[in-house]
């Protein structure tokens, strides 16, 4: 009987370790996804800002050319 109890306890411990590791990996994965989303949003916003700046420069150059004509 004691052997079965010991074996069952070992199985419970192994199961709990596996569950804990799974939860830790899941949390790490969610953290990485959040970081990726934040980084991609920053890239998107930077791209939009650069495009707006370039559009503004082009518009200013067009106006300057019109004024010189």
N, CA and C of each residue as an Amber inpcrd file, in Angstrom:
protein
   207
   0.8020000  -1.1840000   0.0000000   0.0000000   0.0000000   0.0000000
   0.8540000   1.2600000   0.0000000   1.9340000   1.2380000   0.7690000
   2.7970000   2.4140000   0.8530000   3.4390000   2.6930000  -0.4950000
   3.7540000   1.6320000  -1.2420000   4.3640000   1.8200000  -2.5650000
   3.4170000   2.5780000  -3.4930000   2.1290000   2.1940000  -3.4820000
   1.1410000   2.8740000  -4.3180000   0.9790000   4.3430000  -3.9190000
   0.9740000   4.5920000  -2.6240000   0.8570000   5.9760000  -2.1480000
   2.0570000   6.7970000  -2.6090000   3.2490000   6.2150000  -2.5110000
   4.4620000   6.9180000  -2.9360000   4.4260000   7.1680000  -4.4280000
   4.0250000   6.1720000  -5.1810000   3.9420000   6.3180000  -6.6320000
   2.9160000   7.3900000  -7.0100000   1.7690000   7.3840000  -6.3360000
   0.7360000   8.3760000  -6.6100000   1.2380000   9.7820000  -6.2600000
   1.9450000   9.9110000  -5.1510000   2.4970000  11.2060000  -4.7530000
   3.5090000  11.6990000  -5.7830000   4.3370000  10.7860000  -6.2800000
   5.3220000  11.1660000  -7.2980000   4.6220000  11.6280000  -8.5690000
   3.5610000  10.9180000  -8.9480000   2.7920000  11.3260000 -10.1280000
   2.1480000  12.6970000  -9.9210000   1.6180000  12.9380000  -8.7180000
   1.0170000  14.2430000  -8.4200000   2.0580000  15.3550000  -8.4950000
   3.2400000  15.1130000  -7.9470000   4.3020000  16.1140000  -7.9720000
   4.7140000  16.3870000  -9.4170000   4.9040000  15.3380000 -10.2000000
   5.2950000  15.4990000 -11.6060000   4.2250000  16.2770000 -12.3680000
   2.9770000  15.9520000 -12.1090000   1.8730000  16.6480000 -12.7780000
   1.8530000  18.1310000 -12.4000000   2.0440000  18.4090000 -11.1150000
   2.0400000  19.8030000 -10.6570000   3.2090000  20.5910000 -11.2450000
   4.3680000  19.9590000 -11.3730000   5.5220000  20.6180000 -11.9880000
   5.2160000  20.9220000 -13.4470000   4.6390000  19.9530000 -14.1370000
   4.2990000  20.1480000 -15.5450000   3.2710000  21.2650000 -15.7130000
   2.2660000  21.2930000 -14.8720000   1.2450000  22.3440000 -14.9320000
   1.8600000  23.7130000 -14.6610000   2.7390000  23.7750000 -13.6710000
   3.3950000  25.0440000 -13.3440000   4.2710000  25.5380000 -14.4840000
   5.0110000  24.6250000 -15.1080000   5.8580000  25.0030000 -16.2420000
   5.0030000  25.4700000 -17.4090000   3.9030000  24.7970000 -17.6420000
   3.0000000  25.2010000 -18.7210000   2.4420000  26.5950000 -18.4900000
   2.0710000  26.8800000 -17.2640000   1.5450000  28.2100000 -16.9450000
   2.6240000  29.2730000 -17.1240000   3.8490000  28.9610000 -16.7200000
   4.9530000  29.9200000 -16.8620000   5.2370000  30.1900000 -18.3380000
   5.2790000  29.1510000 -19.1560000   5.5210000  29.3340000 -20.5840000
   4.3840000  30.1210000 -21.2420000   3.1700000  29.8520000 -20.8210000
   2.0130000  30.5770000 -21.3660000   2.1190000  32.0640000 -21.0310000
   2.4720000  32.3670000 -19.7990000   2.6140000  33.7700000 -19.3920000
   3.7370000  34.4440000 -20.1640000   4.8520000  33.7340000 -20.3540000
   5.9680000  34.3040000 -21.1150000   5.5500000  34.5600000 -22.5560000
   4.8100000  33.6380000 -23.1300000   4.3490000  33.7820000 -24.5160000
   3.4300000  34.9870000 -24.6520000   2.5370000  35.1650000 -23.7080000
   1.6370000  36.3250000 -23.7420000   2.4330000  37.6240000 -23.6260000
   3.4630000  37.6170000 -22.7990000   4.3040000  38.7960000 -22.6670000
   5.0210000  39.1240000 -23.9650000   5.5100000  38.0940000 -24.6440000
   6.1800000  38.3120000 -25.9210000   5.2100000  38.8370000 -26.9710000
   4.0080000  38.3110000 -26.9910000   3.0020000  38.7990000 -27.9460000
   2.6640000  40.2670000 -27.6860000   2.5460000  40.6280000 -26.4240000
   2.2450000  42.0260000 -26.0870000   3.3900000  42.9320000 -26.5260000
   4.6120000  42.4770000 -26.3210000   5.7840000  43.2600000 -26.7330000
   5.8240000  43.4030000 -28.2460000   5.5370000  42.3260000 -28.9550000
   5.5190000  42.3760000 -30.4180000   4.4470000  43.3480000 -30.9100000
   3.2650000  43.2910000 -30.3190000   2.1870000  44.2020000 -30.7150000
   2.5800000  45.6560000 -30.4730000   3.2010000  45.9240000 -29.3330000
   3.6430000  47.2770000 -29.0160000   4.6840000  47.7480000 -30.0270000
   5.6500000  46.8830000 -30.3290000   6.7160000  47.2450000 -31.2680000
   6.1570000  47.4980000 -32.6670000   5.2510000  46.6450000 -33.1200000
   4.6880000  46.8290000 -34.4580000   3.8450000  48.0960000 -34.5240000
   3.1490000  48.4160000 -33.4590000   2.3820000  49.6580000 -33.4230000
   3.3290000  50.8590000 -33.5110000   4.4510000  50.7830000 -32.8070000
   5.4330000  51.8720000 -32.8670000   5.9820000  52.0220000 -34.2790000
   6.2410000  50.9010000 -34.9510000   6.7260000  50.9510000 -36.3350000
   5.6740000  51.5790000 -37.2420000   4.4250000  51.1680000 -37.0850000
   3.3360000  51.7180000 -37.9010000   3.2030000  53.2280000 -37.6930000
   3.2310000  53.6540000 -36.4460000   3.0870000  55.0760000 -36.1510000
   4.2740000  55.8810000 -36.6910000   5.4660000  55.3260000 -36.5900000
   6.6510000  55.9970000 -37.1300000   6.5520000  56.1180000 -38.6430000
   6.1030000  55.0570000 -39.2840000   5.9390000  55.0780000 -40.7360000
   4.9430000  56.1490000 -41.1600000   3.8340000  56.2360000 -40.4370000
   2.8230000  57.2480000 -40.7560000   3.3810000  58.6580000 -40.5530000
   4.1470000  58.8570000 -39.4930000   4.7200000  60.1820000 -39.2190000
   5.7160000  60.5730000 -40.3050000   6.5210000  59.6260000 -40.7500000
   7.4870000  59.9120000 -41.8180000   6.7640000  60.2520000 -43.1090000
   5.7050000  59.5020000 -43.4110000   4.9410000  59.7870000 -44.6330000
   4.3100000  61.1740000 -44.5620000   3.7420000  61.5230000 -43.4090000
   3.1510000  62.8680000 -43.2670000   4.2110000  63.9530000 -43.4310000
   5.3830000  63.7370000 -42.8430000   6.4520000  64.7290000 -42.9600000
   6.8910000  64.8760000 -44.4070000   7.0470000  63.7430000 -45.1050000
   7.4530000  63.7930000 -46.5130000   6.3780000  64.4810000 -47.3550000
   5.1250000  64.1860000 -47.0820000   4.0300000  64.8410000 -47.8130000
   4.0540000  66.3550000 -47.5790000   4.3090000  66.7490000 -46.3390000
   4.3760000  68.1780000 -46.0260000   5.5330000  68.8580000 -46.7510000
   6.6780000  68.1920000 -46.7990000   7.8330000  68.7600000 -47.5070000
   7.5050000  68.9010000 -48.9920000   6.9110000  67.8780000 -49.5710000
   6.5420000  67.9440000 -50.9930000   5.5470000  69.0630000 -51.2560000
   4.5940000  69.2160000 -50.3550000   3.6020000  70.2790000 -50.5130000
   4.2700000  71.6560000 -50.4330000   5.1900000  71.8140000 -49.4990000
   5.9050000  73.0900000 -49.3780000   6.7460000  73.3740000 -50.6250000
   7.3750000  72.3350000 -51.1580000   8.1870000  72.5170000 -52.3610000
   7.3050000  72.8830000 -53.5530000   6.1370000  72.2630000 -53.6540000
   5.2090000  72.5880000 -54.7410000   4.7650000  74.0470000 -54.6550000
   4.4440000  74.4810000 -53.4470000   4.0310000  75.8760000 -53.2600000
   5.1720000  76.8380000 -53.6210000   6.3700000  76.4870000 -53.2230000
   7.5220000  77.3280000 -53.5190000   7.7330000  77.4160000 -55.0250000
   7.5780000  76.2890000 -55.7160000   7.7270000  76.2770000 -57.1700000
   6.6430000  77.1160000 -57.8420000   5.4240000  77.0470000 -57.3040000
   4.3240000  77.8440000 -57.8620000   4.5850000  79.3380000 -57.6760000
   5.1570000  79.6770000 -56.5410000   5.4360000  81.0900000 -56.2670000
   6.5770000  81.6290000 -57.1350000   7.4540000  80.7630000 -57.5740000
   8.5800000  81.1990000 -58.3980000   8.1930000  81.3490000 -59.8680000
   7.0970000  80.7950000 -60.2450000   6.6870000  80.8550000 -61.6580000
   6.0870000  82.1420000 -62.0430000
